[in-house]
Amino acid sequence: MGIIGFGCSFFLPSGETRSTILKISIGFVASGVIEFISFLIENRKRWKLLMSKVIKRNQPVRVTVAYLFRIEVNGKYALIKRHKKDNQGYQPIGGAFKYLREESRELFDKLGIEPCNAVPRDEDTEHDLRINISKRKNLLEFLKWFESRKDREIDPRREFIEELITPGHLDLKDFMHVKFTFINKHWEGILKSPVYAGDEFRYAEIYEIRPETDVQKKALANLSQAKDEIIFVTPDEIRNGRTQDGVAILPHTFKILPK
């Protein structure tokens, strides 16, 4: 509207009417420019992915989609030991989302998606959303599918049970009902993988466990008694990548920190 008004003002005779229309038009144009710049800033991360449809668009990319738990007790965060030999250290409780194989088969075939075996697959990691996309131009379409919540895991309870209940760190009877609060989602552009060959895109949803009873609060605080398996660390130790005692904290752990 601003551009149309701006153009029309040149065909009007000089006077108050022309001046008024010109001022209003300039206001519309300025407002539109500011709105467009704000849109670009707010969606700057997504623009990085849009560039993947242009730059190296036919190159493969490794994709990991996971959920991580923020468990805070007295200003410190609970981390669990990673036992896989490829990258040892402590990390947030959590793991990869799973997809429904048969239901998503047609879409995955269309997008050139196949399982990634950089981490050996077993019965626990079967159908994890650790995948390879043969052409990264299809990454946005994959994310559109994921965020639709169709044909994939949507409840973070499984990893909570597998990592804390099953090993006996927490008692199931105390956590039959537990509140998981969604905090945010975290992802960057397509980056060179620090561990594996090739480029990688990592996407994580962050959930916070909100204890509702004194029993739950005490049980979470007592996780520190699981010697060598679970530690509590400060935000500064997470940012430094090591505890004061020199214990390694894996790089992706920073994602559970408040932004």
Phi, psi and omega in degrees: 000322179296318180294318179298313180297321179298319179291318181295330184297335180287341180265358180266149177292152180300141180157188184294321181298312179300316181298318180295313180298320180297318180295316179297318181297316178299322178297317178298314181297314180298318179297319179296319179296316179298317179298318181294318178296319178299319179298318179297318181293315183294332183248026185298325179294319181292331177295328177299322179287324177300327178295336179293341177281351180246311182269126181053035188300334181257010178270152181285162175213139175272136184233132174236127179238117188224171170232141183235145181258133170262112177243108185250131176224118178053044175080005178240157184247139181280130175234151182243150183287133174269126185262346180294140189287341186289336184200087188270150180150195180250146185211169178295151171298138181147189181177188184285143168296157175247152177248158177272112192299306185292319182293330184259002186302313183298315180295316182296321177297319180296322184269359180070044183256132177220158180299144175263127183253022176300323169259121184308136181274143173215191183295336179279329183259001178302132178069018172293147174278060165245103194225165169247133173252120188297329178229117188294346175298344179268002183297317180297322178294323176297315180295324176299317177296314183299314183287348173285344179067018182267136173059036175206166179297136180235352183253125181282004186297327188302309182292328176300316179291314184296324186263338183240322182277307184302317179287351178093011178290328176230154180265128183303322183297336178276344185233033174299326175234119181221141183265123173252122180252126177289129181261302179190178172242148185229126172204155179243189176284188176282119186237160173294128183292133178284350186240317186251161178289140177096184181269156186216146173236123182242128184235132180221138170259136183253127178240145176248134177274123181249097179297138184252348181232162176296326179297315179295318179300315181293319181297318179293320178296327182281357177300336180295345180280350177282078189304135177071348181259319182229133176232157174249131185229159179274162175303321180295322178295322177297315181295327180281343180080007179206151173280171178297337178271002177089011179283134185287134174246125187292146189303324185287355183299331183301342183295338180277350180287148174302143180287000000 
